[in-house]
Amino acid sequence: MLAGDTLGNAAATYRWVRKAGVNAEGSGLAGTLPTIFNNAILTVLAAVGIVHMLLVHELSFVQFYAFLLSPILLSLGVLAVSWGKRHRTSFYAGAGKISAFFARILNRPYNPAPTENSLVGSLKHLTC
């Protein structure tokens, strides 16, 4: 079975560069940097295109705000994780409250252990 797209490309590049004698860190960068650069260029071109469409009046303000919503939500997610690194106990408590809220809305019993375990597993490698 062949894995395609980003995962297959990164894995194939990693193995190829690793067999050439490059260390694991360099091989990992060689496998992931092309995808990161490609996504960065696409993001810049999309932003320039949106600004151009706004300036030539081909983009309504409703469309502009709809396109603006995506980076705002991504930025809020990055800020939440950044804040969570520094205030872990408050972050865990807030995540528990959000999980309990969704459990109550979905009429399911709330068990805090899966939320706490996934947060600890996700944030344990981050340092302040």
GUTOR-965484 format. One line per field, with one value per atom (N, C-alpha, C): residue in three letters; residue number from 0; chain; atom name; x, y, z. Coordinates in nm, 3 decimals. Layout:
residues N
res <- (ALA  ...)
n <- (NUM  ...)
chain <- (A  ...)
atom <- (CA  ...)
xx <- (X  ...)
yy <- (Y  ...)
zz <- (Z  ...)
This chain:
residues 128
res <- (MET  MET  MET  LEU  LEU  LEU  ALA  ALA  ALA  GLY  GLY  GLY  ASP  ASP  ASP  THR  THR  THR  LEU  LEU  LEU  GLY  GLY  GLY  ASN  ASN  ASN  ALA  ALA  ALA  ALA  ALA  ALA  ALA  ALA  ALA  THR  THR  THR  TYR  TYR  TYR  ARG  ARG  ARG  TRP  TRP  TRP  VAL  VAL  VAL  ARG  ARG  ARG  LYS  LYS  LYS  ALA  ALA  ALA  GLY  GLY  GLY  VAL  VAL  VAL  ASN  ASN  ASN  ALA  ALA  ALA  GLU  GLU  GLU  GLY  GLY  GLY  SER  SER  SER  GLY  GLY  GLY  LEU  LEU  LEU  ALA  ALA  ALA  GLY  GLY  GLY  THR  THR  THR  LEU  LEU  LEU  PRO  PRO  PRO  THR  THR  THR  ILE  ILE  ILE  PHE  PHE  PHE  ASN  ASN  ASN  ASN  ASN  ASN  ALA  ALA  ALA  ILE  ILE  ILE  LEU  LEU  LEU  THR  THR  THR  VAL  VAL  VAL  LEU  LEU  LEU  ALA  ALA  ALA  ALA  ALA  ALA  VAL  VAL  VAL  GLY  GLY  GLY  ILE  ILE  ILE  VAL  VAL  VAL  HIS  HIS  HIS  MET  MET  MET  LEU  LEU  LEU  LEU  LEU  LEU  VAL  VAL  VAL  HIS  HIS  HIS  GLU  GLU  GLU  LEU  LEU  LEU  SER  SER  SER  PHE  PHE  PHE  VAL  VAL  VAL  GLN  GLN  GLN  PHE  PHE  PHE  TYR  TYR  TYR  ALA  ALA  ALA  PHE  PHE  PHE  LEU  LEU  LEU  LEU  LEU  LEU  SER  SER  SER  PRO  PRO  PRO  ILE  ILE  ILE  LEU  LEU  LEU  LEU  LEU  LEU  SER  SER  SER  LEU  LEU  LEU  GLY  GLY  GLY  VAL  VAL  VAL  LEU  LEU  LEU  ALA  ALA  ALA  VAL  VAL  VAL  SER  SER  SER  TRP  TRP  TRP  GLY  GLY  GLY  LYS  LYS  LYS  ARG  ARG  ARG  HIS  HIS  HIS  ARG  ARG  ARG  THR  THR  THR  SER  SER  SER  PHE  PHE  PHE  TYR  TYR  TYR  ALA  ALA  ALA  GLY  GLY  GLY  ALA  ALA  ALA  GLY  GLY  GLY  LYS  LYS  LYS  ILE  ILE  ILE  SER  SER  SER  ALA  ALA  ALA  PHE  PHE  PHE  PHE  PHE  PHE  ALA  ALA  ALA  ARG  ARG  ARG  ILE  ILE  ILE  LEU  LEU  LEU  ASN  ASN  ASN  ARG  ARG  ARG  PRO  PRO  PRO  TYR  TYR  TYR  ASN  ASN  ASN  PRO  PRO  PRO  ALA  ALA  ALA  PRO  PRO  PRO  THR  THR  THR  GLU  GLU  GLU  ASN  ASN  ASN  SER  SER  SER  LEU  LEU  LEU  VAL  VAL  VAL  GLY  GLY  GLY  SER  SER  SER  LEU  LEU  LEU  LYS  LYS  LYS  HIS  HIS  HIS  LEU  LEU  LEU  THR  THR  THR  CYS  CYS  CYS)
n <- (0  0  0  1  1  1  2  2  2  3  3  3  4  4  4  5  5  5  6  6  6  7  7  7  8  8  8  9  9  9  10  10  10  11  11  11  12  12  12  13  13  13  14  14  14  15  15  15  16  16  16  17  17  17  18  18  18  19  19  19  20  20  20  21  21  21  22  22  22  23  23  23  24  24  24  25  25  25  26  26  26  27  27  27  28  28  28  29  29  29  30  30  30  31  31  31  32  32  32  33  33  33  34  34  34  35  35  35  36  36  36  37  37  37  38  38  38  39  39  39  40  40  40  41  41  41  42  42  42  43  43  43  44  44  44  45  45  45  46  46  46  47  47  47  48  48  48  49  49  49  50  50  50  51  51  51  52  52  52  53  53  53  54  54  54  55  55  55  56  56  56  57  57  57  58  58  58  59  59  59  60  60  60  61  61  61  62  62  62  63  63  63  64  64  64  65  65  65  66  66  66  67  67  67  68  68  68  69  69  69  70  70  70  71  71  71  72  72  72  73  73  73  74  74  74  75  75  75  76  76  76  77  77  77  78  78  78  79  79  79  80  80  80  81  81  81  82  82  82  83  83  83  84  84  84  85  85  85  86  86  86  87  87  87  88  88  88  89  89  89  90  90  90  91  91  91  92  92  92  93  93  93  94  94  94  95  95  95  96  96  96  97  97  97  98  98  98  99  99  99  100  100  100  101  101  101  102  102  102  103  103  103  104  104  104  105  105  105  106  106  106  107  107  107  108  108  108  109  109  109  110  110  110  111  111  111  112  112  112  113  113  113  114  114  114  115  115  115  116  116  116  117  117  117  118  118  118  119  119  119  120  120  120  121  121  121  122  122  122  123  123  123  124  124  124  125  125  125  126  126  126  127  127  127)
chain <- (A  A  A  A  A  A  A  A  A  A  A  A  A  A  A  A  A  A  A  A  A  A  A  A  A  A  A  A  A  A  A  A  A  A  A  A  A  A  A  A  A  A  A  A  A  A  A  A  A  A  A  A  A  A  A  A  A  A  A  A  A  A  A  A  A  A  A  A  A  A  A  A  A  A  A  A  A  A  A  A  A  A  A  A  A  A  A  A  A  A  A  A  A  A  A  A  A  A  A  A  A  A  A  A  A  A  A  A  A  A  A  A  A  A  A  A  A  A  A  A  A  A  A  A  A  A  A  A  A  A  A  A  A  A  A  A  A  A  A  A  A  A  A  A  A  A  A  A  A  A  A  A  A  A  A  A  A  A  A  A  A  A  A  A  A  A  A  A  A  A  A  A  A  A  A  A  A  A  A  A  A  A  A  A  A  A  A  A  A  A  A  A  A  A  A  A  A  A  A  A  A  A  A  A  A  A  A  A  A  A  A  A  A  A  A  A  A  A  A  A  A  A  A  A  A  A  A  A  A  A  A  A  A  A  A  A  A  A  A  A  A  A  A  A  A  A  A  A  A  A  A  A  A  A  A  A  A  A  A  A  A  A  A  A  A  A  A  A  A  A  A  A  A  A  A  A  A  A  A  A  A  A  A  A  A  A  A  A  A  A  A  A  A  A  A  A  A  A  A  A  A  A  A  A  A  A  A  A  A  A  A  A  A  A  A  A  A  A  A  A  A  A  A  A  A  A  A  A  A  A  A  A  A  A  A  A  A  A  A  A  A  A  A  A  A  A  A  A  A  A  A  A  A  A  A  A  A  A  A  A  A  A  A  A  A  A  A  A  A  A  A  A  A  A  A  A  A  A  A  A  A  A  A  A)
atom <- (N  CA  C  N  CA  C  N  CA  C  N  CA  C  N  CA  C  N  CA  C  N  CA  C  N  CA  C  N  CA  C  N  CA  C  N  CA  C  N  CA  C  N  CA  C  N  CA  C  N  CA  C  N  CA  C  N  CA  C  N  CA  C  N  CA  C  N  CA  C  N  CA  C  N  CA  C  N  CA  C  N  CA  C  N  CA  C  N  CA  C  N  CA  C  N  CA  C  N  CA  C  N  CA  C  N  CA  C  N  CA  C  N  CA  C  N  CA  C  N  CA  C  N  CA  C  N  CA  C  N  CA  C  N  CA  C  N  CA  C  N  CA  C  N  CA  C  N  CA  C  N  CA  C  N  CA  C  N  CA  C  N  CA  C  N  CA  C  N  CA  C  N  CA  C  N  CA  C  N  CA  C  N  CA  C  N  CA  C  N  CA  C  N  CA  C  N  CA  C  N  CA  C  N  CA  C  N  CA  C  N  CA  C  N  CA  C  N  CA  C  N  CA  C  N  CA  C  N  CA  C  N  CA  C  N  CA  C  N  CA  C  N  CA  C  N  CA  C  N  CA  C  N  CA  C  N  CA  C  N  CA  C  N  CA  C  N  CA  C  N  CA  C  N  CA  C  N  CA  C  N  CA  C  N  CA  C  N  CA  C  N  CA  C  N  CA  C  N  CA  C  N  CA  C  N  CA  C  N  CA  C  N  CA  C  N  CA  C  N  CA  C  N  CA  C  N  CA  C  N  CA  C  N  CA  C  N  CA  C  N  CA  C  N  CA  C  N  CA  C  N  CA  C  N  CA  C  N  CA  C  N  CA  C  N  CA  C  N  CA  C  N  CA  C  N  CA  C  N  CA  C  N  CA  C  N  CA  C  N  CA  C  N  CA  C  N  CA  C  N  CA  C  N  CA  C  N  CA  C  N  CA  C  N  CA  C  N  CA  C  N  CA  C  N  CA  C  N  CA  C  N  CA  C  N  CA  C  N  CA  C  N  CA  C  N  CA  C)
xx <- (0.084  0.000  0.089  0.054  0.131  0.054  0.123  0.062  0.090  -0.011  0.007  0.000  0.009  -0.004  0.108  0.077  0.179  0.251  0.177  0.239  0.335  0.291  0.376  0.499  0.481  0.593  0.694  0.646  0.737  0.809  0.738  0.801  0.904  0.871  0.965  1.090  1.071  1.186  1.271  1.205  1.278  1.366  1.307  1.383  1.497  1.470  1.571  1.688  1.660  1.766  1.837  1.763  1.822  1.920  1.883  1.973  2.099  2.090  2.207  2.304  2.268  2.361  2.332  2.220  2.184  2.119  2.141  2.084  1.932  1.868  1.722  1.659  1.721  1.664  1.667  1.778  1.789  1.695  1.679  1.588  1.443  1.411  1.276  1.247  1.345  1.327  1.313  1.394  1.385  1.250  1.187  1.057  0.942  0.956  0.844  0.855  0.974  0.989  0.924  0.933  0.865  0.715  0.651  0.508  0.481  0.564  0.547  0.566  0.669  0.693  0.579  0.530  0.420  0.295  0.263  0.146  0.164  0.286  0.312  0.292  0.341  0.325  0.178  0.104  -0.039  -0.115  -0.076  -0.141  -0.114  0.010  0.044  -0.030  -0.032  -0.102  -0.252  -0.310  -0.452  -0.479  -0.395  -0.414  -0.400  -0.300  -0.281  -0.401  -0.451  -0.568  -0.692  -0.712  -0.827  -0.816  -0.698  -0.679  -0.700  -0.646  -0.665  -0.813  -0.884  -1.027  -1.104  -1.062  -1.128  -1.100  -0.975  -0.938  -1.005  -1.026  -1.092  -1.242  -1.293  -1.436  -1.502  -1.431  -1.486  -1.520  -1.498  -1.522  -1.611  -1.725  -1.814  -1.759  -1.810  -1.763  -1.806  -1.920  -1.963  -1.864  -1.823  -1.723  -1.590  -1.551  -1.426  -1.426  -1.535  -1.542  -1.552  -1.613  -1.617  -1.476  -1.397  -1.259  -1.172  -1.205  -1.127  -1.153  -1.267  -1.303  -1.206  -1.160  -1.071  -0.939  -0.863  -0.739  -0.762  -0.876  -0.906  -0.924  -1.000  -1.020  -0.889  -0.805  -0.674  -0.587  -0.589  -0.510  -0.560  -0.692  -0.745  -0.702  -0.697  -0.649  -0.504  -0.420  -0.278  -0.263  -0.340  -0.333  -0.380  -0.483  -0.532  -0.425  -0.358  -0.253  -0.135  -0.101  0.010  -0.022  -0.145  -0.186  -0.190  -0.235  -0.244  -0.109  -0.003  0.131  0.173  0.131  0.174  0.079  -0.045  -0.146  -0.215  -0.141  -0.192  -0.311  -0.310  -0.422  -0.550  -0.543  -0.662  -0.706  -0.609  -0.640  -0.711  -0.660  -0.724  -0.865  -0.882  -1.014  -1.111  -1.065  -1.149  -1.187  -1.092  -1.121  -1.220  -1.208  -1.304  -1.444  -1.453  -1.585  -1.647  -1.564  -1.616  -1.662  -1.584  -1.623  -1.752  -1.765  -1.888  -2.007  -1.987  -2.094  -2.143  -2.049  -2.089  -2.153  -2.107  -2.169  -2.312  -2.333  -2.468  -2.560  -2.507  -2.587  -2.623  -2.529  -2.552  -2.620  -2.657  -2.725  -2.643  -2.516  -2.426  -2.362  -2.324  -2.254  -2.115  -2.072  -1.940  -1.839  -1.730  -1.618  -1.495  -1.436  -1.325  -1.193  -1.180  -1.051  -1.004  -1.088  -1.036  -0.989  -1.058  -1.016  -0.883  -0.870  -0.744  -0.629  -0.652  -0.545  -0.502  -0.596  -0.558  -0.486  -0.525  -0.455  -0.314  -0.302  -0.168  -0.079  -0.133  -0.054  -0.015  -0.105  -0.077  0.018  0.008  0.085  0.208  0.234  0.345  0.481  0.492  0.622  0.647  0.545  0.562  0.625  0.715  0.779  0.748  0.746  0.714  0.832)
yy <- (-0.117  0.000  0.124  0.218  0.342  0.454  0.528  0.646  0.764  0.841  0.954  1.086  1.191  1.327  1.363  1.443  1.500  1.393  1.301  1.198  1.111  1.065  0.981  1.054  1.180  1.260  1.283  1.317  1.341  1.213  1.101  0.974  0.930  0.944  0.904  0.992  1.121  1.213  1.184  1.158  1.126  1.003  0.896  0.771  0.790  0.863  0.885  0.964  1.071  1.155  1.081  1.004  0.927  0.822  0.756  0.657  0.722  0.850  0.921  0.960  0.932  0.957  1.081  1.146  1.266  1.222  1.298  1.260  1.274  1.227  1.222  1.361  1.458  1.592  1.655  1.642  1.696  1.626  1.497  1.422  1.463  1.486  1.533  1.669  1.759  1.890  1.879  1.792  1.774  1.719  1.642  1.586  1.682  1.775  1.862  2.004  2.055  2.193  2.222  2.135  2.168  2.190  2.111  2.130  2.260  2.293  2.418  2.537  2.535  2.645  2.656  2.544  2.545  2.607  2.567  2.623  2.771  2.812  2.953  3.037  2.989  3.063  3.071  2.961  2.963  3.059  3.065  3.157  3.302  3.334  3.470  3.508  3.419  3.448  3.465  3.386  3.400  3.534  3.574  3.703  3.819  3.812  3.916  3.919  3.804  3.798  3.857  3.830  3.886  4.038  4.089  4.234  4.297  4.234  4.285  4.288  4.181  4.177  4.283  4.311  4.414  4.552  4.575  4.706  4.736  4.635  4.656  4.637  4.628  4.619  4.496  4.385  4.258  4.167  4.217  4.138  4.219  4.165  4.238  4.230  4.317  4.316  4.190  4.134  4.008  3.897  3.891  3.792  3.817  3.943  3.976  3.929  3.957  3.914  3.763  3.699  3.552  3.496  3.556  3.511  3.548  3.657  3.701  3.614  3.549  3.466  3.349  3.288  3.173  3.206  3.307  3.336  3.386  3.449  3.493  3.372  3.272  3.151  3.076  3.069  3.003  3.079  3.211  3.291  3.272  3.265  3.242  3.106  3.005  2.874  2.877  2.947  2.959  3.036  3.143  3.219  3.136  3.053  2.969  2.869  2.808  2.712  2.783  2.900  2.977  3.017  3.063  3.098  2.973  2.862  2.737  2.684  2.716  2.674  2.742  2.865  2.941  2.928  2.895  2.884  2.748  2.644  2.509  2.473  2.507  2.468  2.536  2.665  2.736  2.680  2.644  2.589  2.454  2.370  2.241  2.259  2.354  2.378  2.429  2.519  2.570  2.461  2.375  2.265  2.168  2.145  2.059  2.117  2.249  2.315  2.308  2.327  2.320  2.178  2.078  1.938  1.905  1.952  1.928  1.996  2.115  2.186  2.107  2.057  1.980  1.847  1.786  1.662  1.688  1.801  1.836  1.864  1.933  1.962  1.833  1.740  1.614  1.508  1.544  1.451  1.324  1.344  1.231  1.253  1.144  1.162  1.219  1.302  1.364  1.290  1.250  1.187  1.273  1.340  1.432  1.363  1.235  1.167  1.174  1.146  1.155  1.295  1.398  1.534  1.565  1.530  1.558  1.479  1.352  1.271  1.323  1.367  1.416  1.549  1.635  1.762  1.741  1.652  1.626  1.566  1.474  1.414  1.514  1.609  1.707  1.817  1.857  1.972  1.936  1.807  1.773  1.807  1.809  1.839  1.989  2.072  2.216  2.269  2.362  2.423  2.571  2.629  2.773  2.857)
zz <- (0.000  0.000  0.000  -0.084  -0.093  -0.028  0.056  0.117  0.027  -0.002  -0.092  -0.020  -0.096  -0.049  0.047  0.146  0.235  0.316  0.373  0.457  0.375  0.260  0.177  0.128  0.089  0.042  0.154  0.272  0.385  0.425  0.429  0.467  0.363  0.236  0.131  0.134  0.152  0.158  0.281  0.394  0.516  0.496  0.443  0.424  0.324  0.216  0.114  0.170  0.243  0.299  0.412  0.490  0.600  0.547  0.435  0.376  0.319  0.286  0.233  0.344  0.470  0.580  0.663  0.639  0.715  0.846  0.954  1.084  1.082  1.189  1.195  1.192  1.260  1.262  1.123  1.054  0.918  0.822  0.839  0.753  0.779  0.904  0.937  0.876  0.883  0.821  0.671  0.611  0.465  0.424  0.510  0.479  0.500  0.595  0.628  0.573  0.554  0.510  0.374  0.275  0.148  0.164  0.247  0.270  0.343  0.440  0.515  0.422  0.339  0.245  0.144  0.093  -0.001  0.062  0.183  0.251  0.282  0.315  0.342  0.216  0.104  -0.022  -0.060  -0.045  -0.076  0.015  0.141  0.234  0.196  0.162  0.121  -0.007  -0.105  -0.230  -0.208  -0.120  -0.090  -0.024  0.070  0.137  0.039  -0.049  -0.149  -0.244  -0.283  -0.370  -0.306  -0.179  -0.108  -0.099  -0.068  -0.060  -0.197  -0.302  -0.438  -0.476  -0.447  -0.479  -0.401  -0.279  -0.199  -0.258  -0.301  -0.355  -0.489  -0.572  -0.702  -0.692  -0.571  -0.543  -0.605  -0.607  -0.653  -0.536  -0.416  -0.296  -0.203  -0.172  -0.081  0.061  0.146  0.284  0.358  0.319  0.381  0.345  0.219  0.179  0.249  0.259  0.326  0.470  0.542  0.681  0.693  0.595  0.597  0.578  0.489  0.470  0.589  0.656  0.771  0.894  0.900  1.014  1.034  0.926  0.937  1.006  0.962  1.036  1.178  1.201  1.337  1.428  1.382  1.463  1.483  1.380  1.396  1.496  1.489  1.583  1.726  1.743  1.877  1.931  1.845  1.888  1.930  1.853  1.888  2.020  2.035  2.161  2.280  2.260  2.370  2.413  2.318  2.353  2.417  2.365  2.424  2.568  2.590  2.726  2.814  2.759  2.833  2.879  2.802  2.843  2.973  2.990  3.106  3.225  3.199  3.304  3.295  3.320  3.298  3.385  3.511  3.597  3.554  3.520  3.472  3.337  3.253  3.122  3.136  3.225  3.249  3.304  3.396  3.454  3.348  3.263  3.155  3.056  3.022  2.930  2.992  3.121  3.190  3.190  3.209  3.207  3.067  2.964  2.827  2.796  2.839  2.817  2.890  3.013  3.090  3.024  2.969  2.900  2.779  2.697  2.579  2.618  2.726  2.772  2.816  2.883  2.927  2.807  2.705  2.586  2.511  2.505  2.433  2.518  2.641  2.733  2.756  2.782  2.810  2.946  3.012  3.140  3.117  3.211  3.198  3.283  3.218  3.286  3.257  3.358  3.332  3.297  3.321  3.299  3.154  3.052  2.915  2.877  2.923  2.893  2.958  3.086  3.156  3.096  3.061  3.004  2.868  2.785  2.653  2.664  2.757  2.776  2.828  2.926  2.981  2.874  2.795  2.688  2.581  2.551  2.446  2.491  2.616  2.663  2.744  2.767  2.856  2.797  2.664  2.603  2.588  2.611  2.600  2.728  2.712  2.829  2.829  2.946  2.957  2.924)
